[in-house]
Amino acid sequence: MNSASRRLLLVATFLGSIAVIFLERGLYFFTDDQLGFSRFANLWLGLSHGVAYAIGALLSHAAAGRFGERRTLLWLTTVLTGLMVLLTWRPIPGVVWIVFPVSGVFNGCMWPIIESYTTAGLVSKQMFKVVGRFCIAWSSAVPIALAISGPLIASPWPASLFAVAMLLFAVMIVMFARLPARPMHAPPDHPELPDPSRRQRYRALMIAGRWSMLSNYALLFLLAPMLPYILTTRLDLSTQIATPIASLMDWTRVLAFISLGAMTAWYGRASPLLAAVALMPAGFLMVLFGPSLQWVIAGELLFGLVGGLVYYAALYYALAFKNAAVEAGGGHEALIGAGFALGPACGLIGLSLAGAMGDEVYGMLAGVVPLVLLCMCGGAIPLHGLRRRDKFNV
């Protein structure tokens, strides 16, 4: 992969992320504002999409191995373009319930291949920097897409949200056609690949990062279907104002990626991930149950910073451990898909328990606390083992 191809991929990543966020985040505001979906309906919609996304991510390695990375990307983006044509033409509940889960399979399959292309052939600090650029490319598109979603939904043609996504996927087809047929990876005997000791450390950090990222995405995609209610109903904001406010956690995540890519002090260390384990639930609870707009905004900022750290760590250590294979991105994206599904599932359990527990707040806590505790333990155990083995590099 030459530098021109990597730049092309970063542009495609930015455009693709905008298109995907119109679906994964903007769609909930569309269904809330235009179709009158309840919180239960939006949570079920999110659950179906998350399961489909995880399935697609798990299939990505096999698909790329059988058909080739470039050909697979071209097929995936072509189908996604067609799905957006359908959603633009008929933005009705029945079509939404079909297209959203189906698009999850193809999106989940697409991103691991893009990640493999982006870092193929790189090792050590080169990969570290390129992963940072990739994270900035996709994450900077998220708040932009959310900010655009509100005006598009409020326009005389609300389905323009999906028409723009259709055009972006079509542009990606042209970009992917210029990639080499397969990404070339560093040879197994490359002197800068991690030695066995470092691979063991990266594996522990990867496991910790993945548990924390699973928790982060589960909480994020519990918040995503709930934010229209939190901001427009509970705090009485308009959809046009609510969507950019909902994007604040995403802007903070961009700042986290920029800072983490510029600093190496956290690289290979356990203590930043340990801090994330503790701070993530605090930010989430501030957003979900904050009594005022100020509390919600503060929670978004904290949640975004921690989310940036755990995503960067989980992706980098996975790609470094597995030499940028599609399999590494597939496992990474499958956990994101699991988070997409687990978050809404916890929300549904919480809302169902609200009556029995006498309060929606307690019902929601009962639904989400077991998952958070499980992920906190899953993230802390490998980090504790690292701290015991290496007390000077924590």
C-alpha positions in Angstrom: 0.0 0.0 0.0 1.5 3.3 -1.0 0.8 6.7 0.6 -1.7 7.7 -2.1 -3.8 4.6 -1.5 -3.8 5.3 2.3 -4.9 8.9 1.7 -7.7 7.6 -0.5 -8.8 5.2 2.2 -8.9 7.9 4.8 -11.2 10.0 2.6 -13.3 7.0 1.9 -13.4 6.3 5.7 -14.6 9.8 6.4 -17.3 9.7 3.7 -18.4 6.2 4.7 -18.6 7.2 8.3 -21.0 10.0 7.5 -23.2 7.7 5.5 -23.2 5.0 8.3 -23.9 7.5 11.0 -26.9 8.8 9.1 -28.2 5.2 9.6 -26.8 4.2 13.0 -27.6 7.5 14.8 -29.6 9.8 12.6 -32.2 7.2 11.8 -33.4 7.2 15.4 -34.2 10.9 15.2 -36.0 10.2 11.8 -38.1 7.4 13.3 -38.8 9.5 16.4 -39.7 12.7 14.5 -41.3 11.4 11.3 -42.6 7.9 12.0 -43.6 8.3 15.7 -41.5 5.4 16.9 -41.6 4.9 20.7 -38.5 4.3 22.8 -39.3 0.6 22.8 -39.5 0.5 19.0 -36.2 2.4 18.6 -34.5 0.0 21.1 -35.8 -3.0 19.3 -34.6 -1.5 16.0 -31.1 -0.9 17.6 -31.0 -4.5 18.9 -31.8 -6.0 15.4 -29.1 -3.8 13.8 -26.5 -4.7 16.4 -27.0 -8.5 16.0 -26.8 -8.1 12.2 -23.6 -5.9 12.4 -21.8 -8.5 14.6 -22.7 -11.3 12.1 -21.4 -9.2 9.2 -18.1 -8.5 11.0 -17.6 -12.2 11.8 -18.1 -13.0 8.2 -15.6 -10.4 6.9 -12.5 -12.5 7.1 -14.0 -15.5 5.3 -15.6 -13.2 2.6 -12.3 -11.4 2.0 -10.4 -14.7 1.8 -12.7 -16.2 -0.7 -13.5 -13.2 -3.0 -10.6 -10.9 -2.4 -10.6 -7.7 -0.3 -11.2 -5.2 -3.1 -14.0 -7.2 -4.8 -15.7 -7.7 -1.5 -15.6 -4.0 -0.7 -17.1 -3.2 -4.1 -20.0 -5.7 -3.6 -20.7 -4.4 -0.1 -20.9 -0.7 -1.1 -23.0 -1.5 -4.2 -25.6 -3.3 -2.0 -25.5 -0.5 0.6 -26.1 2.0 -2.2 -29.1 0.0 -3.4 -30.5 -0.2 0.2 -30.3 3.5 0.5 -32.2 3.9 -2.8 -35.0 1.7 -1.3 -35.1 3.7 1.9 -35.1 7.0 0.1 -38.0 5.8 -2.2 -40.1 4.3 0.6 -39.1 5.7 4.1 -42.0 3.9 5.8 -41.8 1.7 9.0 -41.9 -1.6 7.2 -39.0 -0.7 4.9 -37.0 0.7 7.9 -37.4 -2.6 9.8 -36.0 -4.5 6.8 -33.3 -2.2 5.6 -31.7 -1.2 8.9 -30.8 -4.8 10.0 -29.8 -5.8 6.5 -27.5 -2.8 6.1 -26.0 -3.8 9.5 -24.7 -7.0 8.0 -23.0 -5.2 5.1 -21.6 -2.4 7.2 -20.2 -4.8 9.7 -18.5 -6.8 6.9 -17.1 -3.6 5.3 -15.1 -1.9 8.1 -12.7 -4.8 9.0 -11.6 -4.9 5.4 -11.0 -1.1 5.4 -9.0 -1.3 8.6 -6.9 -4.1 7.1 -6.1 -2.1 4.0 -5.3 1.0 6.1 -2.6 -0.6 8.2 -1.4 -3.4 6.0 2.4 -3.6 5.7 3.0 -1.3 8.7 4.6 -2.2 12.0 5.3 -0.6 15.4 5.1 3.2 15.6 4.1 3.5 11.9 0.9 1.5 12.6 0.3 3.4 15.8 0.3 6.7 13.9 -1.9 5.4 11.0 -4.4 3.9 13.4 -4.7 7.4 14.9 -5.3 9.0 11.5 -7.9 6.3 10.8 -9.7 7.0 14.1 -9.7 10.7 13.4 -11.0 10.2 9.9 -14.1 8.2 11.0 -14.7 9.9 14.3 -14.6 13.5 12.9 -17.4 12.4 10.5 -19.7 11.3 13.3 -20.6 14.7 14.9 -20.7 16.3 11.4 -23.2 13.7 10.3 -25.3 14.1 13.5 -25.3 17.9 13.0 -26.4 17.6 9.4 -29.1 14.9 10.3 -31.3 17.4 12.2 -31.7 19.9 9.3 -32.1 17.1 6.8 -34.9 15.5 8.8 -36.6 18.9 9.4 -36.4 19.8 5.7 -39.3 19.6 3.3 -37.8 16.2 2.2 -36.9 14.3 5.4 -35.8 11.2 3.3 -32.9 13.3 2.0 -31.1 11.9 5.0 -31.0 8.6 3.1 -30.5 10.1 -0.3 -27.2 11.7 0.9 -26.1 8.4 2.3 -26.8 6.8 -1.1 -24.6 9.3 -2.9 -21.7 8.8 -0.4 -21.8 5.0 -0.8 -21.8 5.5 -4.6 -18.7 7.7 -4.3 -17.0 5.0 -2.2 -17.5 2.4 -5.0 -15.4 4.6 -7.3 -12.7 5.0 -4.6 -12.5 1.3 -3.8 -12.2 0.4 -7.4 -8.7 2.1 -7.3 -7.3 0.0 -4.5 -5.0 -3.0 -5.1 -6.8 -6.3 -5.3 -5.4 -7.4 -1.9 -3.5 -5.5 0.9 0.1 -6.6 1.3 1.0 -7.4 5.0 4.4 -7.3 6.6 6.2 -10.7 6.4 6.1 -12.8 9.6 9.9 -12.5 10.1 9.9 -8.7 9.9 12.4 -7.5 12.6 10.0 -4.7 13.9 7.1 -7.0 14.5 6.4 -7.5 18.3 8.6 -10.2 19.9 6.9 -12.9 22.0 7.1 -10.9 25.2 5.6 -7.8 23.7 2.9 -9.9 21.9 1.9 -11.3 25.3 1.6 -7.8 26.6 -0.4 -6.6 23.6 -2.7 -9.5 23.9 -3.5 -8.6 27.5 -4.0 -4.9 26.6 -6.1 -6.0 23.6 -8.4 -8.1 25.8 -8.8 -5.3 28.3 -9.4 -2.7 25.6 -12.0 -4.9 23.9 -14.0 -5.5 27.2 -14.0 -1.8 27.8 -14.9 -1.0 24.2 -17.8 -3.5 24.4 -19.1 -1.7 27.5 -18.6 1.7 25.8 -20.5 0.7 22.7 -23.3 -1.0 24.6 -23.7 2.2 26.7 -23.4 4.4 23.7 -26.1 2.5 21.7 -28.3 2.4 24.8 -28.0 6.2 24.8 -28.4 6.6 21.0 -32.1 5.5 20.8 -32.7 7.3 24.2 -31.2 10.7 23.3 -34.1 11.9 21.2 -36.3 11.3 24.3 -33.8 12.8 26.7 -33.2 15.9 24.7 -36.5 16.6 23.0 -39.0 15.3 25.5 -37.3 15.5 28.9 -35.3 18.7 28.3 -37.8 20.1 25.7 -35.3 20.9 22.9 -36.2 20.9 19.2 -34.8 18.2 16.9 -32.6 20.8 15.1 -30.9 21.7 18.4 -30.9 18.2 19.9 -28.9 16.6 17.2 -25.8 18.8 17.5 -26.0 18.6 21.3 -26.1 14.8 20.9 -22.9 15.0 18.9 -20.9 16.6 21.7 -19.6 13.2 23.0 -18.4 12.5 19.5 -16.5 15.8 19.1 -14.8 15.0 22.4 -13.9 11.5 21.1 -12.2 13.2 18.1 -10.2 15.4 20.5 -9.2 12.2 22.4 -8.0 10.5 19.2 -5.9 13.6 18.2 -4.3 13.8 21.6 -3.7 10.0 21.9 -2.1 10.0 18.4 0.2 12.8 19.3 1.3 11.3 22.7 3.1 8.0 23.3 3.1 8.2 27.1 0.0 6.0 27.3 1.2 3.5 24.7 1.7 0.0 26.0 0.6 0.9 29.6 -2.2 -0.5 31.7 -3.1 2.5 33.9 -5.0 4.5 31.2 -7.3 1.6 30.6 -7.8 1.1 34.3 -8.9 4.7 34.6 -11.3 4.2 31.7 -12.9 1.2 33.5 -13.9 3.5 36.4 -14.8 6.7 34.5 -16.9 5.3 31.7 -20.0 4.4 33.9 -19.9 7.8 35.5 -20.2 9.7 32.2 -22.9 7.4 31.0 -25.0 7.9 34.2 -24.6 11.7 33.9 -26.1 11.6 30.4 -28.9 9.2 31.0 -30.1 10.6 34.3 -28.7 14.1 34.4 -31.3 16.5 35.9 -30.3 19.4 33.6 -28.7 20.1 30.2 -25.5 21.0 32.0 -25.3 17.6 33.6 -26.0 15.9 30.3 -23.3 17.9 28.4 -20.7 17.2 31.1 -21.5 13.5 30.9 -21.2 13.5 27.1 -17.7 15.1 27.4 -16.5 12.6 29.9 -18.0 9.6 28.0 -16.5 10.8 24.8 -12.9 11.1 26.2 -13.0 7.6 27.7 -14.6 6.2 24.5 -11.8 7.5 22.4 -9.2 5.9 24.6 -10.7 2.4 24.7 -11.5 2.4 21.0 -7.9 3.4 20.0 -6.4 0.9 22.4 -8.6 -2.0 21.3 -8.0 -1.4 17.6 -4.3 -0.7 17.7 -3.4 -3.7 20.0 -5.6 -6.0 17.9 -4.0 -5.0 14.6 -0.5 -5.0 16.1 -1.0 -8.4 17.6 -2.4 -9.9 14.4 -0.3 -8.1 11.8 -3.2 -6.0 10.4 -5.2 -9.1 9.3 -8.9 -8.7 8.4 -9.5 -11.1 11.2 -8.2 -8.5 13.7 -10.7 -5.9 12.4 -13.4 -8.5 12.2 -13.1 -9.3 15.9 -12.9 -5.6 16.8 -16.1 -4.8 14.7 -17.9 -7.9 16.0 -17.6 -6.5 19.5 -18.8 -3.2 18.3 -21.8 -5.0 16.9 -22.3 -6.8 20.1 -22.3 -3.4 21.8 -24.9 -2.2 19.3 -27.1 -5.0 20.4 -26.4 -5.3 24.1 -27.1 -1.6 24.7 -30.7 -1.6 23.4 -31.2 -5.0 25.0 -30.3 -3.5 28.4 -32.6 -0.6 27.7 -35.5 -2.8 26.9 -34.9 -4.8 30.1 -34.7 -1.6 32.1 -37.9 -0.1 30.7 -39.7 -3.4 31.3 -38.6 -3.5 34.9 -39.6 0.2 35.5 -43.1 -0.7 36.7 -42.0 -3.5 39.0 -39.3 -1.3 40.6 -41.5 1.7 40.9 -39.3 4.1 38.9 -37.9 4.2 35.4 -34.5 5.2 36.7 -34.1 2.2 38.9 -35.4 -0.1 36.1 -32.8 1.2 33.7 -30.1 0.8 36.3 -31.2 -2.8 36.9 -31.0 -3.4 33.2 -27.5 -2.0 32.6 -25.6 -2.6 35.9 -24.9 -6.3 35.3 -23.4 -5.6 31.9 -21.2 -2.8 33.2 -19.9 -4.8 36.1 -19.2 -7.8 33.8 -17.2 -5.6 31.4 -15.4 -3.8 34.2 -14.2 -7.2 35.6 -13.3 -8.4 32.1 -11.2 -5.3 31.5 -9.6 -5.1 34.9 -8.5 -8.7 35.3 -5.9 -8.8 32.4 -4.7 -5.3 33.5 -4.2 -6.5 37.0 -2.1 -9.3 35.7 0.1 -6.9 33.8 0.6 -4.7 36.8 1.7 -7.7 38.9 4.2 -8.8 36.2 5.6 -5.4 35.3 5.3 -2.9 38.1 7.4 -0.3 36.3 5.3 -0.1 33.2 1.8 0.4 34.4 
